[in-house]
Amino acid sequence: MAKPRYLHLLSRAARASQAIADDGLADLGLTSAQAGALFALPAEGGAGVNAVADALGLAQSAASVLVQRLEQAGLVERQPDPVDRRAVLLTLTSRGRTLRARAVERAQRMNTAATRGFSSDEQSTIARWLQHMIDLKETSRE
């Protein structure tokens, strides 16, 4: 039997999971990237664009564009950082908090569906391998 082509399977799975997530959030008017950005911001308080970029594995410029779209949609707003007057913090609007909460529920349901039929040990192994792949990418940048 041929050895599985892990990177090929991972690439296809990534595209499929993105499509599943986008479909599962579409009626909320969110993409999976937008929901991820909302998840990266605290429900109360704020965070910078760099926190969004780091959480999503995006370049700062891509995170800035994503945040601008969320701001235009009325989901986030910029507030002065009380610690650093040169910086701004992104905070969720009331609508942003509501959509974030609904998106969290959807994400939990999608994760449950994605792991159905896998034991806790298998799920731990999958999560460990996926994190390993992310870590390989991170260490290749250094």
PAZAPA-4460 file (N, C-alpha, C; in steps of 0.05 Angstrom, whole numbers, plus 32768, in hexadecimal, padded with zeros to 4 digits):
% residues 142
    n_x    n_y    n_z   ca_x   ca_y   ca_z    c_x    c_y    c_z   seq   type   mol
   8011   7FE8   8000   8000   8000   8000   8012   8019   8000     1      M     A
   800A   802D   7FF0   801A   8045   7FEE   8017   8055   8008     2      A     A
   802D   8063   800F   802D   8074   8027   801B   808C   8021     3      K     A
   800B   8094   8035   7FFA   80AB   8031   800A   80C4   802A     4      P     A
   7FFF   80D4   8019   800B   80EE   8011   8000   8103   8024     5      R     A
   800C   8106   803B   8002   8116   8051   7FFE   8133   8049     6      Y     A
   8012   813F   803C   800F   815B   8035   7FF9   8160   8021     7      L     A
   7FF6   814D   800E   7FE0   814F   7FFB   7FC5   814D   8009     8      H     A
   7FC3   813A   801B   7FAA   8137   802A   7FA4   814F   803C     9      L     A
   7FB9   8159   8048   7FB6   8171   8059   7FAD   8189   8049    10      L     A
   7FB8   818C   8032   7FB0   81A3   8020   7F93   81A1   8018    11      S     A
   7F8B   8189   8010   7F6F   8185   8008   7F5C   8188   8020    12      R     A
   7F65   817E   8037   7F55   8181   8050   7F52   819E   8058    13      A     A
   7F68   81AD   8055   7F67   81CA   805B   7F52   81D8   804A    14      A     A
   7F53   81D3   8030   7F3F   81DF   801E   7F23   81D7   8025    15      R     A
   7F1F   81BD   802B   7F05   81B3   8032   7EFB   81BF   804C    16      A     A
   7F0D   81C1   8060   7F04   81CC   807A   7EFE   81E9   8078    17      S     A
   7F0D   81F8   8067   7F07   8214   8062   7EEB   8217   8056    18      Q     A
   7EE5   8207   8042   7ECB   8208   8035   7EB5   8201   8048    19      A     A
   7EB9   81EC   8059   7EA5   81E5   806D   7EA0   81FB   8080    20      I     A
   7EB6   8208   808A   7EB3   821E   809D   7EA5   8236   8090    21      A     A
   7EAD   823C   8078   7EA0   8253   806A   7E83   824E   8066    22      D     A
   7E7C   8235   805D   7E60   822E   8059   7E50   822F   8074    23      D     A
   7E5D   8226   8089   7E50   8226   80A4   7E4C   8241   80B0    24      G     A
   7E5A   8255   80A6   7E58   8270   80B1   7E4A   8284   809E    25      L     A
   7E44   827A   8086   7E3A   828C   8071   7E21   829B   8079    26      A     A
   7E0E   828E   8086   7DF6   829B   808D   7DF9   82B0   80A3    27      D     A
   7E11   82B0   80B0   7E17   82C5   80C3   7E24   82DD   80B5    28      L     A
   7E2A   82D9   809B   7E38   82EE   808C   7E55   82F0   8092    29      G     A
   7E61   82D9   809B   7E7D   82D8   80A2   7E8C   82C3   8092    30      L     A
   7EA5   82C9   808C   7EB6   82B4   8081   7EC5   82A8   8098    31      T     A
   7ED2   8291   8094   7EE2   8285   80A9   7EF9   8297   80B2    32      S     A
   7F04   82A6   809F   7F1A   82B8   80A7   7F0F   82CF   80B9    33      A     A
   7EF8   82D9   80B2   7EEC   82EE   80C2   7EE5   82E4   80DE    34      Q     A
   7EDA   82CC   80DF   7ED3   82C0   80F9   7EED   82BC   8109    35      A     A
   7F02   82B2   80FC   7F1B   82AF   810A   7F26   82C8   8116    36      G     A
   7F23   82DE   8107   7F2B   82F8   8112   7F1B   8300   812A    37      A     A
   7F00   82FB   8128   7EEF   8301   813F   7EF7   82F0   8157    38      L     A
   7EFF   82D7   8152   7F07   82C5   8168   7F21   82CF   8174    39      F     A
   7F32   82DC   8164   7F4C   82E5   816E   7F4A   82FD   8180    40      A     A
   7F33   830B   817F   7F2F   8322   8190   7F20   831A   81A9    41      L     A
   7F28   8325   81C0   7F1A   831E   81D9   7EFD   8328   81D8    42      P     A
   7EEB   831A   81E5   7ECF   8323   81E6   7ECD   833E   81F4    43      A     A
   7EDD   8343   8207   7EDF   835D   8214   7EFC   8366   8213    44      E     A
   7F00   8380   820E   7F1B   838A   820C   7F23   838A   81EF    45      G     A
   7F3C   838D   81E9   7F45   838F   81CE   7F60   8382   81C9    46      G     A
   7F67   8381   81B0   7F81   8376   81A7   7F89   8385   818E    47      A     A
   7FA2   8383   8187   7FAC   8390   816F   7FAA   837E   8156    48      G     A
   7FAF   838B   813F   7FAF   837C   8126   7FC3   8365   8127    49      V     A
   7FDA   836A   8134   7FEE   8355   8135   7FE4   833C   8143    50      N     A
   7FD3   8340   8157   7FC8   8329   8165   7FB6   8318   8153    51      A     A
   7FA7   8326   8142   7F97   8318   812E   7FA9   830A   811A    52      V     A
   7FBD   8317   8110   7FD0   830B   80FD   7FDC   82F2   8109    53      A     A
   7FE6   82F4   8121   7FF3   82DD   812F   7FDF   82C6   8132    54      D     A
   7FC7   82CC   813B   7FB4   82B7   8141   7FAC   82A8   8128    55      A     A
   7FAB   82B6   8111   7FA2   82AA   80F8   7FB9   82A1   80E6    56      L     A
   7FD2   82A7   80EE   7FE9   82A0   80DD   7FEA   82B1   80C4    57      G     A
   7FE2   82CA   80C5   7FE1   82DC   80AE   7FF7   82F0   80B0    58      L     A
   7FFE   82FB   8099   8010   8312   8099   8000   832A   80A4    59      A     A
   800E   833D   80B0   8001   8354   80BC   7FF1   8363   80A8    60      Q     A
   7FFA   8365   808F   7FEB   8373   807A   7FD0   8365   8074    61      S     A
   7FD1   834B   8073   7FB8   833B   806E   7FA5   833E   8085    62      A     A
   7FAF   833E   809D   7F9E   8341   80B5   7F92   835D   80B5    63      A     A
   7FA1   8371   80AC   7F97   838D   80AB   7F7F   838F   8098    64      S     A
   7F81   8382   8081   7F6B   8382   806D   7F53   8374   8079    65      V     A
   7F57   835E   8086   7F41   834E   8093   7F34   835F   80A8    66      L     A
   7F43   836D   80B9   7F38   837E   80CE   7F29   8395   80C2    67      V     A
   7F33   83A1   80AC   7F24   83B7   809F   7F09   83AE   8096    68      Q     A
   7F07   8396   808B   7EED   838B   8083   7EDA   8387   809B    69      R     A
   7EE5   837E   80B1   7ED5   837A   80C9   7ECC   8395   80D4    70      L     A
   7EDD   83A9   80D2   7ED6   83C4   80DA   7EC0   83D0   80C9    71      E     A
   7EC3   83CC   80AF   7EAE   83D6   809C   7E94   83C8   80A1    72      Q     A
   7E94   83AF   80AA   7E7C   83A0   80AF   7E70   83A7   80CA    73      A     A
   7E7E   83B8   80D9   7E74   83C0   80F4   7E78   83AC   8109    74      G     A
   7E8B   839A   8106   7E90   8384   8119   7EA7   838B   812C    75      L     A
   7EB9   839C   8124   7ECF   83A5   8135   7ED2   83C3   8132    76      V     A
   7EDF   83CE   8147   7EE5   83EB   8145   7F01   83EF   8151    77      E     A
   7F0D   8404   8149   7F28   840B   8153   7F25   841E   816B    78      R     A
   7F34   8418   8180   7F35   8429   8198   7F52   8430   819E    79      Q     A
   7F57   8447   81A9   7F72   844D   81B1   7F7C   843A   81C7    80      P     A
   7F95   8432   81C5   7FA1   8420   81D9   7FA7   8432   81F1    81      D     A
   7F9C   842B   8208   7FA1   843C   8220   7FBF   843B   8229    82      P     A
   7FCD   8426   8221   7FE9   8423   8229   7FFC   8431   8216    83      V     A
   7FF6   8430   81FC   8007   843B   81E7   7FF6   844D   81D5    84      D     A
   7FF9   8466   81D8   7FE8   8479   81C9   7FEC   8477   81AA    85      R     A
   8002   846C   81A2   8007   8469   8185   7FF8   8451   8179    86      R     A
   7FEF   843F   818A   7FE3   8426   8181   7FC5   8427   8184    87      A     A
   7FB7   8415   8176   7F9A   8412   8178   7F94   83F5   8180    88      V     A
   7F7E   83F2   818D   7F74   83D8   8194   7F5B   83D3   8184    89      L     A
   7F57   83BB   817C   7F3E   83B3   816E   7F2C   83A7   8184    90      L     A
   7F13   83B1   8184   7F00   83A7   8197   7EE7   839E   8187    91      T     A
   7EDA   838B   8192   7EC1   8381   8185   7EAA   8395   818B    92      L     A
   7E9A   839A   8177   7E82   83AA   817C   7E6D   8397   8188    93      T     A
   7E57   83A1   818F   7E41   8391   819A   7E39   837C   8185    94      S     A
   7E36   8384   816C   7E30   8372   8156   7E46   835D   8153    95      R     A
   7E5F   8366   8155   7E76   8354   8152   7E76   833F   8168    96      G     A
   7E70   8347   8181   7E6F   8333   8197   7E59   831F   8192    97      R     A
   7E42   8328   8188   7E2B   8316   8183   7E33   8302   816D    98      T     A
   7E3E   830C   8157   7E46   82FA   8141   7E5C   82E7   8149    99      L     A
   7E6F   82F1   815A   7E85   82E0   8164   7E79   82C9   8174   100      R     A
   7E66   82CF   8185   7E5A   82BA   8196   7E4C   82A5   8184   101      A     A
   7E3D   82AE   8170   7E30   829C   815E   7E44   828C   814E   102      R     A
   7E59   8298   8145   7E6E   828A   8136   7E7C   8276   8147   103      A     A
   7E80   827B   8161   7E8D   8268   8173   7E7C   824F   8175   104      V     A
   7E61   8253   8177   7E4F   823C   8178   7E51   822B   815F   105      E     A
   7E52   8239   8148   7E54   822B   812E   7E6F   821C   812D   106      R     A
   7E84   8229   8135   7E9E   821C   8134   7E9F   8203   8145   107      A     A
   7E92   8205   815D   7E91   81ED   816E   7E82   81D6   8161   108      Q     A
   7E6C   81DD   8154   7E5D   81C8   8146   7E6D   81BC   812F   109      R     A
   7E7B   81CD   8120   7E8B   81C3   810A   7EA2   81B2   8114   110      M     A
   7EAE   81BA   812A   7EC4   81AA   8135   7EBA   818F   813F   111      N     A
   7EA2   818F   814A   7E96   8175   8153   7E91   8163   813B   112      T     A
   7E86   816E   8126   7E81   815E   810E   7E9C   8154   8102   113      A     A
   7EB0   8165   8102   7ECA   815D   80F6   7ED8   8147   8106   114      A     A
   7ED2   8145   8120   7EE0   8131   8130   7ECF   8119   8137   115      T     A
   7EB6   8119   812D   7EA4   8103   8132   7EB1   80E9   8128   116      R     A
   7EB0   80D5   8139   7EBB   80BA   8131   7ED8   80B7   8138   117      G     A
   7EE5   80CB   8143   7F00   80C9   814B   7F02   80C9   816A   118      F     A
   7F12   80B7   8174   7F16   80B5   8191   7F24   80CE   819B   119      S     A
   7F24   80D2   81B5   7F33   80E8   81C1   7F50   80E6   81BB   120      S     A
   7F5B   80CE   81BC   7F78   80CA   81B6   7F7D   80D1   8198   121      D     A
   7F6C   80C8   8186   7F70   80CF   816A   7F6E   80ED   8166   122      E     A
   7F5B   80FA   8173   7F58   8117   8170   7F71   8125   817A   123      Q     A
   7F7C   811C   8190   7F95   8127   819B   7FAC   8124   8188   124      S     A
   7FAE   810D   817B   7FC3   8108   8168   7FC1   811A   814F   125      T     A
   7FA8   811D   8146   7FA3   812E   812F   7FAB   814B   8136   126      I     A
   7FA1   8154   814D   7FA7   8170   8155   7FC6   8174   8158   127      A     A
   7FD3   8160   8164   7FF0   8162   8167   7FFE   8163   814C   128      R     A
   7FF5   8153   8139   8002   8154   811F   7FFD   816E   8110   129      W     A
   7FE4   8178   8112   7FDF   8191   8105   7FEF   81A8   8111   130      L     A
   7FF2   81A8   812C   8002   81BC   8139   8020   81B9   8131   131      Q     A
   8028   81A0   812E   8044   819B   8124   8048   81A7   8109   132      H     A
   8035   81A5   80F7   8038   81B0   80DC   803A   81CF   80DE   133      M     A
   8029   81DB   80EF   802B   81F8   80F3   8046   8200   80FE   134      I     A
   804F   81F1   8112   806A   81F6   811E   8080   81F4   8109   135      D     A
   807E   81E0   80F8   8093   81DC   80E3   8094   81F5   80D1   136      L     A
   807D   8200   80CB   807C   8219   80BA   8088   8230   80C9   137      K     A
   8081   8232   80E3   808C   8248   80F3   80AA   8246   80F6   138      E     A
   80B5   822E   80FA   80D2   822C   80FE   80E1   822F   80E3   139      T     A
   80D3   822B   80CD   80E0   822F   80B3   80E4   824C   80AC   140      S     A
   80D5   825E   80BA   80D8   827B   80B6   80F0   8286   80C4   141      R     A
   80FA   8278   80D8   8110   8282   80E9   812A   827F   80DB   142      E     A
***
